Amino acid sequence: MAVVGSLAVTGAGNGGMPVLDLTTPTAPRVAGTFPGFTTAVALAGHTAYAVQLGSSVDLVVVDVATPASPAFMGRLTVGAGGDLKVVGSLVYVASGGYGLKIVDVSTPRRPTLVKTVDTPGLATEVAIANGIAYVADSTSVQVIDVANPNTAAVIGSLATSASAIAVSGTRAYAVDGSQLKIIDITHPVRPVLLNATPGFGAPQGIGPPLALRCRPTCPGGSGATSVPCSRKSGDAKVKGCV
């Protein structure tokens, strides 16, 4: 869910992207719904951004200035997407096996890919702070300098598994299954694990978001896929395989 003032949007899977009116806190209501299988959302002003699954996995830009009638503005195929954050005119998409994708939405009707920063694992969530992106990348936390999005690059990493991440001050907080991990990011190029405490987060065995998973036909496997996705296989990134 994403909230700005008395307006909120949420990813409701097959239920699309409901636009919520929170003007009366004791009686929130659905003002309108944008269709399409939605797995992740962000909101800036009266513009919403959603990861949607169809024949492809797309970043979709939606005008919610009139909450009862959310309107399509633009679309960009991102291949996969489990989380996104918007900062100014840029959207950062944790794009599974593709890594981190940085998208320019300064012209909402023509979102443009600025940079893809490959990561070694499966990018499931991203947090942005002070020109740095912190990516939960399945087997590690990747630290990416995004101060200049055109030259964004990995500047540090921590070999600790993570599926979700948030940042506050000089600390990053990552969740891995049932563990909460607290990471010192005073020096982003050298993140340090301070503590890993069990009993927090989701139970072990919870997989990545649907937008990062599929059941394709792959070497040594079976099944058909309706959405593109990817994984890393050694040094190769095999699209359509999990």
C-alpha positions in Angstrom: 0.0 0.0 0.0 1.1 3.6 -0.6 -0.5 6.7 1.0 -0.4 10.4 0.3 -2.6 12.6 2.5 -6.1 11.1 2.4 -5.5 9.1 -0.8 -4.1 5.5 -0.9 -3.6 2.8 -3.5 -2.9 -0.8 -3.0 -2.0 -3.9 -5.0 -4.9 -6.3 -4.9 -3.8 -9.0 -7.3 -6.7 -9.9 -9.5 -8.6 -7.1 -7.9 -6.5 -4.6 -9.7 -5.3 -1.4 -8.0 -8.0 0.0 -5.7 -7.9 3.8 -5.0 -8.9 4.4 -1.4 -10.5 7.6 0.1 -9.2 8.0 3.7 -10.9 11.4 4.3 -13.0 9.8 7.1 -10.6 7.5 9.0 -13.4 5.6 10.6 -15.0 4.9 7.2 -12.3 4.4 4.5 -13.8 3.6 1.2 -12.8 2.4 -2.3 -13.3 5.4 -4.6 -12.3 3.6 -7.8 -10.2 0.7 -9.1 -7.7 0.5 -11.9 -7.9 -2.9 -13.6 -5.0 -5.3 -14.1 -3.3 -7.9 -11.9 -1.3 -5.7 -9.5 1.5 -6.8 -7.2 3.2 -3.6 -6.1 2.4 0.1 -5.9 3.8 3.5 -5.2 2.2 6.9 -5.0 3.5 10.5 -5.6 1.0 13.3 -5.5 -1.9 12.3 -7.8 0.2 9.8 -9.8 0.3 6.1 -9.0 2.8 3.5 -10.2 2.0 -0.2 -10.3 3.7 -3.4 -11.2 1.2 -5.3 -13.3 1.2 -8.8 -14.7 -0.3 -9.6 -18.1 1.3 -10.9 -21.2 4.4 -9.1 -19.8 5.4 -7.6 -16.4 5.0 -3.9 -16.7 5.5 -0.7 -14.7 2.2 1.2 -15.3 1.7 4.9 -14.6 -1.8 5.9 -13.5 -3.4 9.3 -13.0 -5.5 9.2 -9.8 -6.4 12.9 -9.6 -10.0 11.8 -10.0 -10.0 8.8 -7.6 -13.3 7.5 -9.0 -11.8 7.2 -12.5 -8.2 6.3 -12.3 -6.7 6.8 -15.8 -3.9 5.0 -17.7 -1.0 7.3 -18.6 2.0 5.1 -19.6 3.6 1.7 -19.5 7.1 0.2 -19.6 7.9 -3.5 -19.6 10.3 -4.3 -16.8 10.4 -8.1 -17.0 9.8 -8.7 -13.3 9.0 -6.6 -10.3 8.3 -7.3 -6.7 8.7 -3.8 -5.2 9.1 -0.2 -6.4 9.9 3.1 -4.9 9.4 6.6 -6.4 11.8 9.5 -5.7 11.2 12.6 -7.6 10.9 11.8 -11.3 12.5 8.3 -10.9 11.0 5.0 -10.1 13.2 2.2 -8.7 12.0 -1.3 -9.4 13.3 -4.4 -7.7 13.1 -6.5 -10.8 13.9 -10.1 -9.7 16.7 -11.7 -11.8 17.1 -8.5 -13.8 18.4 -6.6 -10.7 17.5 -3.0 -10.1 15.8 -1.0 -12.8 15.7 2.8 -12.8 12.9 4.4 -14.8 12.5 8.1 -15.7 8.8 9.1 -15.3 9.3 12.9 -15.8 7.1 12.4 -18.9 4.4 10.1 -17.4 3.0 9.0 -20.7 6.5 7.8 -21.9 8.3 6.2 -19.0 11.9 5.5 -20.0 14.4 3.0 -18.8 17.5 4.9 -17.6 19.6 2.1 -16.2 19.6 -1.6 -15.2 22.0 -2.6 -12.5 22.4 -6.4 -12.5 22.6 -8.0 -9.1 23.8 -11.5 -8.3 20.6 -12.9 -6.8 16.9 -12.1 -7.0 16.0 -8.5 -6.3 12.8 -8.5 -4.2 12.7 -5.2 -2.5 14.5 -1.8 -2.6 14.9 1.1 -0.2 16.3 4.5 -1.2 18.2 7.0 1.0 20.6 9.8 0.3 21.3 8.8 -3.3 21.9 5.1 -2.3 19.7 2.1 -3.2 19.7 -0.8 -0.8 18.4 -4.0 -2.5 17.2 -7.2 -0.8 18.7 -9.6 -3.3 17.9 -13.1 -1.9 21.4 -14.2 -0.9 22.8 -10.7 -0.1 22.1 -7.0 0.4 23.4 -5.0 -2.5 24.3 -1.3 -2.1 24.0 0.7 -5.3 25.0 4.4 -5.8 22.1 6.0 -7.7 23.1 9.6 -7.2 23.6 9.8 -10.9 21.1 7.3 -12.3 22.9 7.1 -15.7 26.0 5.7 -14.0 24.4 3.8 -11.2 26.6 0.9 -9.9 27.1 -1.5 -7.0 29.5 0.0 -4.5 29.1 -2.5 -1.6 27.3 -5.6 -0.5 26.7 -7.8 2.6 26.6 -11.5 2.3 23.4 -12.1 4.3 20.1 -13.3 2.8 17.2 -10.8 2.7 13.8 -10.6 1.1 12.7 -7.2 2.4 14.6 -4.1 3.5 14.0 -0.6 5.0 16.4 2.2 5.9 16.4 4.8 8.6 19.4 7.0 9.3 22.6 4.8 9.5 20.7 1.6 9.9 19.2 -0.8 7.4 16.6 -3.4 8.6 16.3 -6.5 6.5 13.9 -9.5 6.9 15.0 -13.0 5.9 12.2 -15.6 6.6 11.6 -15.2 10.3 14.8 -13.2 11.1 15.1 -9.5 11.5 18.6 -8.3 10.6 20.0 -4.9 11.7 22.8 -3.6 9.5 25.1 -0.6 10.1 25.3 1.5 6.9 27.3 4.4 8.3 29.8 3.5 5.5 27.6 2.3 2.6 30.6 0.7 0.8 31.1 -1.5 3.9 27.8 -2.5 5.4 28.1 -4.4 8.7 25.7 -6.9 10.2 25.0 -5.9 13.8 22.4 -8.5 14.8 20.1 -11.2 13.5 17.2 -11.9 15.7 14.7 -14.8 15.0 11.0 -14.5 15.6 10.2 -11.6 13.3 8.9 -11.4 9.7 7.2 -14.1 7.7 7.5 -17.8 8.5 10.2 -19.7 6.7 9.2 -21.0 3.3 7.5 -17.9 2.0 8.5 -17.4 -1.6 9.2 -14.3 -3.6 6.3 -12.2 -4.9 4.2 -13.6 -7.8 5.7 -11.1 -10.2 9.1 -12.8 -9.6 7.8 -16.3 -10.1 6.6 -18.5 -13.0 6.4 -22.1 -14.1 8.1 -22.2 -17.5 9.4 -24.8 -19.8 13.1 -25.0 -19.0 16.0 -27.4 -19.5 15.4 -30.2 -17.0 12.0 -28.9 -16.0 8.4 -28.7 -17.2 5.5 -26.4 -17.2 4.3 -23.4 -19.2 4.6 -19.7 -18.2 2.1 -16.9 -18.8 4.4 -14.2 -17.6 8.2 -13.6 -18.2 10.5 -13.9 -15.3 14.1 -14.8 -14.8 16.7 -16.4 -12.5 20.4 -16.7 -12.3 22.0 -20.0 -13.4 25.7 -19.8 -12.7 26.9 -16.9 -14.8 23.9 -17.1 -17.1 20.5 -15.4 -16.6 17.9 -17.9 -17.9 14.7 -16.0 -18.7 11.5 -17.9 -18.0 13.1 -20.3 -15.5 12.8 -20.4 -11.7 
